[in-house]
Amino acid sequence: NISHIRQIEKWTEMNYNKKIFDSENDNWSKYTSKFDSKIFGKEKLVFVIEDTENNLFGGFINSTIDSYLSYIKDKNAFIFSLKSNGRLSQPTKFNIKKEKRHQTFTLYKNDWSILFSLGNDIIIGKSNYKEQCYCEGNGYEYGEKTDVLVGKCGRNNLFTVKRIQVWQMYETDEQKKQREERERE
């Protein structure tokens, strides 16, 4: 959906480059998943998750995905909701809490049932565990509501993944210059 891409571009202040993973075409099963090989060594990634309740949400990681089973650090990481079945009136971005910036993303190995996690807030299982996904509400700035992504929160409140996409973004020289100036302030 082009409006979703435009919204992500606005939030990241980067441009959409390409889709590097799509669960409709790419294997994401335990032992045979291609997910890790598609994203390993890459940066500026948007993880877009659609569940069977038609929620559309995910997260952005600016840092390079360069390790397994350990947190990726990223002060620019955020989680978002593009569609929330009426819980939010518009697409919404949730910035990472300052004290959680050291744990923004984890990539799991092929022999794990978990595919990846965005902080400790969105935990996604591999395709043979796609109905065992859940959200927690502790690493990002959600305000008063922690159930905005899928309408429920906690390990006992599971949701089922319908589709996962990973988009890679890129920064123009001008965008990079503006970001660096902001970070110096």
Rosetta blueprint (number, residue, H / E / L):
1 N L
2 I H
3 S H
4 H H
5 I H
6 R H
7 Q H
8 I H
9 E H
10 K H
11 W H
12 T H
13 E L
14 M L
15 N E
16 Y E
17 N E
18 K E
19 K E
20 I E
21 F E
22 D E
23 S L
24 E L
25 N L
26 D L
27 N L
28 W L
29 S L
30 K L
31 Y L
32 T L
33 S L
34 K L
35 F H
36 D H
37 S H
38 K H
39 I H
40 F L
41 G L
42 K L
43 E L
44 K L
45 L E
46 V E
47 F E
48 V E
49 I E
50 E E
51 D E
52 T L
53 E L
54 N L
55 N L
56 L E
57 F E
58 G E
59 G E
60 F E
61 I E
62 N L
63 S L
64 T L
65 I L
66 D L
67 S L
68 Y L
69 L L
70 S L
71 Y L
72 I E
73 K L
74 D L
75 K L
76 N L
77 A L
78 F E
79 I E
80 F E
81 S E
82 L E
83 K E
84 S L
85 N L
86 G L
87 R L
88 L L
89 S L
90 Q L
91 P L
92 T E
93 K E
94 F E
95 N E
96 I E
97 K L
98 K H
99 E H
100 K H
101 R L
102 H L
103 Q L
104 T L
105 F E
106 T E
107 L E
108 Y L
109 K L
110 N L
111 D L
112 W L
113 S L
114 I E
115 L E
116 F E
117 S E
118 L E
119 G L
120 N L
121 D L
122 I E
123 I E
124 I E
125 G E
126 K L
127 S H
128 N H
129 Y H
130 K L
131 E L
132 Q L
133 C E
134 Y E
135 C E
136 E L
137 G L
138 N L
139 G L
140 Y E
141 E L
142 Y L
143 G L
144 E L
145 K L
146 T L
147 D L
148 V L
149 L L
150 V L
151 G L
152 K L
153 C L
154 G L
155 R L
156 N L
157 N L
158 L L
159 F E
160 T L
161 V E
162 K E
163 R E
164 I E
165 Q E
166 V E
167 W E
168 Q E
169 M E
170 Y E
171 E L
172 T L
173 D H
174 E H
175 Q H
176 K H
177 K H
178 Q H
179 R H
180 E H
181 E H
182 R H
183 E H
184 R H
185 E L
